[in-house]
Amino acid sequence: MERTTLNVAVIGCGNISRIYLKNLSGVFGGVKVVKCCDIDPQKADKGAQTAGAKAVYDPEEVFNDPDVDLVLNLTTPGSHYEICRRALEAGKHAYTEKPLSLTFAQGKELVELAGKKGLYLGCAPDTFLGSGLQTAIKAVNDGLIGRPVAGCAFMMCPGHESWHPSPEFYYDVGGGPMLDMGPYYMTALVRLLGKAESVTAFASKAYEERTITSQPKFGQKIPVKVYTHNAGVIKFANGALVTVVMSFDVIKHRMPNIEIYGTEGTLLVPDPNTFSGKVVLSTRENRDGAELEQVSGYVDNCRGIGVAETALAIRENRLSNASAALGLHVLEIMEAFTRSADELRPVELTTTPPPMIPLDWTADAGKLKTLAK
Ligand SMILES: NC(=O)c1ccc[n+]([C@@H]2O[C@H](COP(=O)([O-])OP(=O)(O)OC[C@H]3O[C@@H](n4cnc5c(N)ncnc54)[C@H](O)[C@@H]3O)[C@@H](O)[C@H]2O)c1
């Protein structure tokens, strides 16, 4: 008899694994965490204890286990490509934290490999499945702002060396504000506005070296190998021009996270790194704006909802929402910011994001359902 629960093995039991393990072991159905793997045995043991799963210390044990259906890749970005590739080659579905890979070429290879093998490959973020962004997406789709013509997206902060215990990776190849935080913003923009067509951008870095002021590495210097300030414009296929700034070089700012401007109104969109937040619509008649009613109960930290929805998609044999195909379009946009800056020219994009599969938001949190057609 076919199993209705998907057996999941987590590889990478660090910081972010805690919320995934909590939600996948308690909140969302359809999935069961059976193995927790980390090259750091203490972390694997701790994850396994939380999930009531078996601890393993070598990813090969996961790839070779016939009971594992899906590999949940929560390693750091430099390992995303390799772990996903090995999982797919071993015949497992996979779901990875963002970004899909460090380069568009690697991401494309993974999407093609999953397609060839007939396997699902999912990719974070899944915050766009939360109530805040779903409310904003519905408002745009329902025509509340008319025809979208422009927008802006700002993620600006001073960087992470004042609080993160090991902030080096933020300034190494594969780090920087664009690859670290861009996935949240680009995914939200793509779900709000559809396919992105081209990017024109400049980039810079304010410092060649940073000094760690957090413990335990207080005083250590970090060489900055990536751009830490990206400023540009994304042109969407629907004609909307969105101004984007992603920066680790700004002490404080007072700009919105995201705003979308349409012919009939302006939409204030909440922080795309969260599952909830106010959505405010301003129109010609009410320029001060009114808060829109949230469309679903997915307002808490629901990280893992993308994995649960992938499991549902596998059972229903349909496209999943937090898919690698979406992650690849996002990765292509992000890489285009750097390419455009390096080559001093607009960069045309080649990929198209898959459609959003509507979910039934009246279902209780944890009981995901596809919207009946
Ligand atoms: N920390 C956050 O707040 C946060 C939020 C959202 C997304 N993310 C994303 O989640 C991912 C993980 O971030 P984190 O903060 O949990 O990092 P982390 O460093 O705390 O944890 C990563 C874990 O992966 C393990 N690991 C690395 N390579 C491995 C390999 N090849 N095989 C097995 N284990 C391996 C490490 O030992 C470590 O325990 C990143 O892609 C990050 O962008 C993090």
The ligand as a Gaussian input file, in Angstrom:
#p B3LYP/6-31G(d) Opt

LIG

0 1
 N       19.667000      31.486000      10.575000
 C       18.617000      32.076000      10.041000
 O       17.977000      32.934000      10.669000
 C       18.151000      31.698000       8.659000
 C       16.907000      32.149000       8.271000
 C       16.417000      31.749000       7.039000
 C       17.171000      30.970000       6.218000
 N       18.428000      30.575000       6.588000
 C       19.187000      29.743000       5.656000
 O       19.299000      28.452000       6.217000
 C       20.546000      27.870000       5.840000
 C       21.270000      27.442000       7.078000
 O       21.475000      28.565000       7.891000
 P       21.790000      28.405000       9.453000
 O       21.717000      29.755000      10.023000
 O       20.946000      27.315000      10.035000
 O       23.316000      27.952000       9.381000
 P       24.140000      27.157000      10.503000
 O       25.575000      27.389000      10.192000
 O       23.633000      27.483000      11.852000
 O       23.754000      25.625000      10.207000
 C       24.181000      24.913000       9.074000
 C       24.502000      23.495000       9.510000
 O       24.797000      22.727000       8.341000
 C       25.876000      21.846000       8.657000
 N       26.515000      21.503000       7.383000
 C       27.145000      22.337000       6.521000
 N       27.567000      21.661000       5.426000
 C       27.182000      20.367000       5.621000
 C       27.313000      19.197000       4.839000
 N       27.903000      19.214000       3.663000
 N       26.786000      18.039000       5.321000
 C       26.154000      18.017000       6.528000
 N       26.024000      19.099000       7.327000
 C       26.512000      20.262000       6.856000
 C       26.754000      22.634000       9.607000
 O       27.560000      21.786000      10.393000
 C       25.717000      23.395000      10.424000
 O       25.355000      22.696000      11.606000
 C       21.278000      28.927000       5.018000
 O       21.077000      28.683000       3.649000
 C       20.599000      30.232000       5.406000
 O       20.619000      31.164000       4.349000
 C       18.914000      30.891000       7.804000

